[in-house]
Amino acid sequence: MTEIVGSKDCGNSPRNQFAQEIAVALETGRIASGMLSNAVIWNRPLAEPLNDAAEVEHALEHCAALDSVTVEHAISHGRTGMASGESLLSDGTRRRFCHVFEYTNTKGNCVAVIKSYA
């Protein structure tokens, strides 16, 4: 089981919490139904973009095993959100991440575009 250490930014902000949940899902490969638009685009470092929810879900099936994910910051404003932190792989490798999200609406509850940086 992957240990998740959440950001202090989430406090009483459901939108910040959602940004954190999306980042953790991208890192662990376990994404809940409805988090992504069917037409989501995921721009990943050193890889071709993925162009719909099915492609993203398929890619997430091949995530590396993680011991932990630490989210340092998770923020959201308007139709944009982001989360950054560090993942610890089962082999001891540490990997930094930053995911920037464009939501489908100002509620910030469904992702249309993901831009990931490593």
Protein Blocks (a to p, Z undefined) as FASTA:
>chain_A
ZZddddfklmmafklmmmmmmmmmmmnopacehkacfkbccddehiacdfbfklmmmmmm
mgccdfbdcdfbdcdehjbccdddddddfkopacddddddddfbfnopacfbdcddZZ
